[in-house]
Amino acid sequence: MPAPKKITQPELIETIKCHQNMLQKGAGGQSANLPFHYLANEELSRFDLSMAGFSRANLQHAILTATNFTRATLYGTGLRVANLRRTNMTRCDLRGTDLSDAIMVNAYMCEGVIGWHDGNNPTYEHVIRNFPPPSRSAPMPLSGVLI
């Protein structure tokens, strides 16, 4: 596995700005593609990172409150102890993602791909239930997540 890539704060902000431009169909837009990047402890709250690529990135202890990860690739991403409160993870690829001790209060996880390993054979399932987006006052039901 490649060594984690470092990115400076100004480079990260520029990458996110280009991603926002791409999402809004503006000039100079480019999808955020940050595989294998070291982003631990970063503050990325309230950004629209839908369709961004974070495969095998390290986002441990990151603050991702109310971030939109719709259709993002989080394959093998380290999200240990990350704050995912009110995060939209609709249709995310979460296979192999470490969500240990992550804060997921009111996180919205619908129609994504998650997996688990029994020590011998990996098994993958799709989250198949649709729920209405969580309101600010009502907690998100977890019965739709297959783990």
C-alpha positions as CSV (number, residue, x, y, z in Angstrom):
1,M,0.0,0.0,0.0
2,P,1.4,3.5,-0.9
3,A,2.5,5.8,1.8
4,P,-0.1,8.4,2.9
5,K,0.1,11.6,0.8
6,K,0.3,14.9,2.7
7,I,-1.6,17.9,1.5
8,T,-1.2,21.4,2.9
9,Q,-4.3,23.4,4.1
10,P,-4.2,25.8,1.2
11,E,-3.9,22.9,-1.3
12,L,-6.9,21.2,0.4
13,I,-9.0,24.4,0.3
14,E,-8.1,24.9,-3.4
15,T,-9.1,21.3,-4.2
16,I,-12.4,21.8,-2.4
17,K,-13.1,25.0,-4.3
18,C,-12.4,23.3,-7.6
19,H,-14.8,20.5,-6.6
20,Q,-17.5,23.1,-5.7
21,N,-17.0,24.7,-9.1
22,M,-17.3,21.2,-10.8
23,L,-20.6,20.5,-8.9
24,Q,-22.0,23.9,-9.9
25,K,-20.9,23.4,-13.6
26,G,-18.7,26.4,-13.4
27,A,-15.4,27.1,-15.1
28,G,-12.3,25.7,-13.6
29,G,-14.0,22.8,-11.9
30,Q,-12.5,19.5,-11.1
31,S,-13.6,16.6,-8.9
32,A,-11.8,16.3,-5.6
33,N,-9.8,13.1,-5.8
34,L,-7.9,12.5,-2.6
35,P,-7.1,8.8,-2.4
36,F,-4.4,7.7,0.1
37,H,-4.3,11.3,1.5
38,Y,-3.6,12.0,5.2
39,L,-6.5,14.2,6.3
40,A,-6.7,13.2,9.9
41,N,-8.0,15.9,12.3
42,E,-9.1,18.1,9.4
43,E,-12.2,20.3,9.6
44,L,-14.4,19.7,6.6
45,S,-17.8,20.5,8.0
46,R,-20.7,21.6,5.7
47,F,-18.9,21.1,2.4
48,D,-20.5,19.5,-0.5
49,L,-18.1,16.7,-1.3
50,S,-20.6,14.6,-3.3
51,M,-18.9,12.4,-5.9
52,A,-15.5,13.0,-4.4
53,G,-12.9,10.3,-4.1
54,F,-11.4,9.4,-0.7
55,S,-10.4,5.8,-1.2
56,R,-8.0,4.6,1.5
57,A,-7.6,8.2,2.8
58,N,-7.1,8.8,6.5
59,L,-9.9,10.9,8.0
60,Q,-9.5,9.8,11.6
61,H,-10.7,12.3,14.1
62,A,-11.8,14.6,11.2
63,I,-14.8,16.9,11.8
64,L,-17.2,16.3,9.0
65,T,-20.4,17.6,10.5
66,A,-23.2,18.1,8.0
67,T,-20.9,17.3,5.1
68,N,-22.5,16.0,1.9
69,F,-20.8,12.8,0.7
70,T,-23.6,11.7,-1.7
71,R,-22.1,9.2,-4.1
72,A,-18.6,9.7,-2.8
73,T,-16.1,6.9,-2.8
74,L,-14.9,6.2,0.8
75,Y,-13.6,2.7,0.0
76,G,-11.2,1.6,2.7
77,T,-11.2,5.1,4.3
78,G,-10.2,5.4,8.0
79,L,-13.0,7.3,9.7
80,R,-12.2,6.2,13.3
81,V,-13.5,8.7,15.8
82,A,-14.6,11.0,13.0
83,N,-17.5,13.3,13.7
84,L,-20.1,12.4,11.0
85,R,-23.0,14.0,12.8
86,R,-25.8,15.0,10.3
87,T,-23.6,13.8,7.4
88,N,-25.3,12.7,4.2
89,M,-23.7,9.5,3.0
90,T,-26.4,8.5,0.4
91,R,-25.1,6.0,-2.2
92,C,-21.5,6.0,-0.7
93,D,-19.1,3.2,-1.3
94,L,-18.2,2.4,2.3
95,R,-16.7,-1.1,1.7
96,G,-13.8,-1.7,4.1
97,T,-14.3,1.7,5.8
98,D,-13.3,1.8,9.5
99,L,-16.1,3.6,11.3
100,S,-15.0,2.5,14.8
101,D,-16.1,5.0,17.5
102,A,-17.3,7.4,14.8
103,I,-20.0,9.8,15.9
104,M,-22.9,9.2,13.5
105,V,-25.9,10.9,15.2
106,N,-28.4,11.8,12.5
107,A,-26.1,10.5,9.8
108,Y,-28.0,9.6,6.7
109,M,-26.8,6.4,5.1
110,C,-29.1,5.2,2.3
111,E,-28.5,3.0,-0.8
112,G,-24.8,2.8,-0.2
113,V,-22.5,-0.2,-0.3
114,I,-21.0,-1.4,3.0
115,G,-19.3,-4.6,3.9
116,W,-17.9,-6.7,6.7
117,H,-15.4,-9.5,7.1
118,D,-15.9,-12.7,9.1
119,G,-12.2,-13.6,9.0
120,N,-12.5,-15.8,5.9
121,N,-14.7,-14.3,3.2
122,P,-15.7,-10.7,2.8
123,T,-19.4,-10.2,2.3
124,Y,-21.0,-7.1,0.7
125,E,-24.5,-5.9,1.0
126,H,-26.4,-3.0,-0.3
127,V,-28.4,-0.6,1.9
128,I,-31.7,-1.0,0.3
129,R,-34.2,0.9,2.3
130,N,-35.2,4.5,1.6
131,F,-36.0,6.8,4.5
132,P,-36.9,10.5,4.3
133,P,-34.0,12.8,5.1
134,P,-33.7,13.3,8.8
135,S,-35.2,16.4,10.3
136,R,-33.2,18.5,12.6
137,S,-35.3,17.4,15.6
138,A,-35.9,13.7,14.8
139,P,-33.1,11.1,15.1
140,M,-32.3,9.0,12.0
141,P,-33.7,5.4,12.2
142,L,-30.8,2.9,12.0
143,S,-33.0,0.0,11.0
144,G,-32.3,0.6,7.3
145,V,-28.5,0.0,7.6
146,L,-27.4,-3.6,7.0
147,I,-24.2,-4.3,8.8
